[in-house]
Amino acid sequence: MATLLHLDASIQGDSSVSRQLTARAAAAWRAAHPGGTVVYRDLAADPLPHFDAAAHLSRGVPQDQHTPEQARSWARMEELTSEIAAADTVLLGLPIYNFGAPSTVKAWLDHLVAPGLGFDPANRQGLLGTCEFIVLVSRGGGYAEGTPRHGWDHASAWLPHGLSLVGIEPRFITAELTLATVDPGMSDLVPLAEESRRQAEAEIDSLWAPALAGA
């Protein structure tokens, strides 16, 4: 039975574009995988602790020597890496905050980079690369090539490098200029925002279309 891990990170609730995109993708996945299992984690509503000294030390101390705090940190890393390992597909909603990823996403990824869980300590090879990993990006502004802020989306640039440590190669689907409909100063960009959203939704709808056609 196929398994989907659905991760959201936006603090915007129902108005979040990244949440709307992941919900659309999850619905498409369920349609193509009837009877599949969906595991959901909301990194905004239930944030993980930032990677601290106990978490760091737990990676280099034998488990039978862990302090209670280190044991809790290690158990958390086991839980998070197990969710990835068990998933056939992972959906991550990635809003861009101040040109970077939400700190909750950074904390989540930091907990994946654990020896013996996320990577092999003997050869540094990632252990979680068997899943299909799709990132649904929501960008309030425009960062495409040729725009004044081209290259300012540091989240989309950082995430593949971080995930590479555990063997994952993500696929990105992006909707940008999402603030155009609420920021009067961006009102002339509404048509571009609508087209970007349309293209993102079309790409989402095509993700598992072959599987659905063969059902």
C-alpha positions in Angstrom: 0.0 0.0 0.0 1.4 3.4 -1.0 2.1 6.0 1.6 2.1 9.8 1.4 3.8 12.1 3.9 2.2 15.5 3.8 4.0 18.4 5.4 2.8 22.0 5.8 4.8 24.8 7.3 2.8 28.0 6.6 1.5 30.2 9.5 -1.2 31.6 7.3 -3.9 29.0 7.9 -6.5 28.5 5.2 -5.3 31.6 3.4 -1.9 30.1 2.8 -1.1 29.4 -0.9 1.4 26.7 0.0 -1.2 24.9 2.0 -3.7 25.2 -0.8 -1.2 23.8 -3.2 -0.3 20.8 -0.9 -4.0 20.1 -0.3 -4.5 20.0 -4.1 -1.5 17.7 -4.6 -2.6 15.4 -1.7 -6.1 15.1 -3.3 -4.5 14.2 -6.6 -2.3 11.7 -5.0 -5.2 10.1 -3.1 -7.2 9.9 -6.4 -4.3 8.0 -8.0 -3.6 5.8 -5.0 -7.0 4.6 -3.7 -6.5 2.9 -0.4 -3.2 4.6 0.1 -2.1 5.9 3.5 -1.6 9.6 4.2 0.5 10.8 7.2 0.2 14.5 8.0 2.5 16.7 10.0 1.9 20.4 10.5 5.3 22.0 11.3 3.6 25.4 12.1 0.9 24.1 14.4 3.2 21.6 16.1 6.7 22.9 15.6 9.7 20.8 16.3 12.4 22.1 18.8 15.3 23.7 17.1 18.4 21.5 16.9 20.1 22.1 20.2 23.1 20.8 22.2 21.3 17.7 23.4 20.3 16.7 19.9 23.8 17.3 18.6 25.4 15.3 21.4 22.9 12.4 21.0 24.4 11.7 17.6 27.8 10.9 19.0 27.0 9.1 22.2 25.9 5.4 22.4 22.2 5.1 23.0 22.8 3.3 26.3 24.7 6.4 27.5 22.2 9.0 26.5 20.9 11.4 29.1 17.1 11.6 29.3 17.2 14.8 27.2 19.5 13.2 24.6 17.3 10.1 24.5 14.3 12.3 23.7 16.2 14.1 21.0 17.3 10.8 19.4 13.8 9.4 19.6 12.5 12.4 17.8 15.1 11.9 15.0 14.1 8.3 14.7 10.5 9.3 14.4 11.1 11.9 11.7 13.5 9.8 9.6 11.1 6.8 9.9 8.3 8.9 8.4 10.4 9.7 5.4 11.7 6.1 5.1 8.1 4.8 5.1 6.8 7.2 2.5 6.6 6.6 -1.2 5.9 10.3 -1.8 6.6 13.4 0.4 4.8 16.7 -0.2 6.3 19.7 1.5 4.7 23.1 1.5 7.4 25.7 1.5 6.4 29.4 2.0 9.2 31.9 1.6 9.6 34.2 4.7 12.1 37.1 4.5 13.7 35.4 1.5 14.3 32.1 3.4 12.6 29.0 4.7 10.6 29.1 7.9 12.7 28.1 10.8 10.4 25.2 11.4 11.4 23.6 8.1 15.1 24.1 9.0 14.5 22.4 12.3 12.8 19.5 10.6 15.6 19.0 8.2 18.3 19.3 10.9 16.7 16.3 12.7 16.9 14.2 9.5 20.7 14.5 9.3 21.4 11.8 11.8 24.1 9.1 11.5 22.6 5.7 10.9 19.1 7.2 10.4 19.5 9.8 7.7 22.9 8.9 6.4 25.5 6.1 6.6 28.3 7.4 8.9 30.8 5.1 7.2 30.5 6.6 3.7 28.2 9.6 4.2 25.7 8.3 1.8 22.1 9.3 2.3 19.6 6.7 3.5 16.3 8.4 2.7 16.5 8.8 -1.1 13.9 6.2 -2.1 10.9 8.5 -1.9 9.4 10.9 -4.5 9.9 14.3 -2.8 7.8 17.3 -4.1 8.1 20.8 -2.8 5.2 23.2 -3.3 6.7 26.7 -3.0 4.8 29.9 -2.4 6.6 33.2 -3.0 4.9 36.5 -2.2 7.2 38.4 -4.6 8.8 37.7 -7.9 12.3 36.1 -8.0 12.5 34.8 -11.5 15.4 35.5 -13.8 15.3 39.0 -15.1 13.5 40.4 -12.0 15.2 42.9 -9.6 15.2 40.2 -6.9 16.3 37.3 -9.0 18.3 34.9 -6.7 16.7 36.3 -3.5 14.7 33.1 -2.9 17.3 31.4 -0.6 14.9 28.7 0.6 14.6 27.0 -2.8 18.3 27.2 -3.3 19.2 25.9 0.2 16.7 23.0 0.5 18.2 20.7 -2.2 21.6 21.0 -0.6 20.3 20.2 2.8 18.2 17.2 1.6 21.2 15.9 -0.4 22.8 15.0 2.9 20.1 12.3 3.3 20.0 11.3 -0.3 16.9 13.2 -1.4 16.5 15.0 -4.7 13.4 17.3 -4.5 11.2 18.4 -7.4 10.0 22.0 -7.1 6.6 23.5 -8.2 6.4 27.2 -7.6 3.6 29.8 -7.5 5.0 33.4 -7.1 3.7 36.9 -6.7 1.1 35.5 -4.3 0.9 38.9 -2.5 -0.3 40.7 -5.7 -4.0 40.2 -4.8 -3.6 41.7 -1.3 -0.9 44.3 -1.7 -2.1 47.4 -3.5 1.4 48.3 -4.6 1.5 45.0 -6.6 -1.9 45.2 -8.2 -0.5 45.5 -11.7 1.1 42.1 -11.2 -2.1 40.3 -10.6 -2.3 38.8 -14.1 1.2 37.4 -13.7 0.4 36.0 -10.3 -2.7 34.3 -11.7 -0.7 32.8 -14.5 2.0 31.5 -12.1 -0.7 29.9 -9.9 -2.4 28.4 -13.0 0.9 26.8 -14.1 1.6 25.5 -10.7 -1.8 23.9 -10.4 -1.5 22.4 -13.9 1.8 20.9 -13.0 0.4 19.5 -9.7 -2.6 18.0 -11.6 -0.2 16.2 -14.0 1.9 14.6 -11.3 0.1 11.3 -11.0 -2.1 11.6 -14.1 -0.6 8.5 -15.8 -1.3 6.4 -12.7 -4.9 7.7 -12.5 -5.4 7.0 -16.2 -4.3 3.4 -15.7 -6.5 2.8 -12.7 
